[in-house]
C-alpha cells in the first residue's frame, strides 16, 4: 500500500479509534499479519467500505508504487 493510502487509512481510523498510537506505530503494526487481522475485525464493524478481509489484506500488503 502506498504510504499516502496507509496515511489516509490511519487518518480516518484514528478519528474513530483513539488507541491506534502514532502513524509510525500504526504503520509498523500493519506489517504484522495478526495485527492487520485484529485491526480489520474491529474496523470493519465501523467502516463498511473495507471489503472482505482478503481484499483489505491485498490492499494493505501490496507494494504499489507511490502516487505522483
TAPENOR-V325536 format. One record per backbone hydrogen bond with DSSP energy under -1.0 kcal/mol. NH is the residue of the N-H (numbers start at 0). CO is the residue of the C=O. Records with the same first field share a line. If there is no record, write none. Layout:
# TAPENOR-V325536
NH=CO / CO
This chain:
# TAPENOR-V325536
5=1
6=2
7=3
8=4
9=5
10=6
11=7
12=8
13=9
15=12
16=12
25=21
26=22
27=23
28=24
29=25
30=27
31=28
35=31
36=32
37=33
38=34
39=35
40=36
41=37
42=38
43=39
44=41
45=42
46=42
55=51
56=52
57=53
58=54
59=55
60=56
61=57
63=61
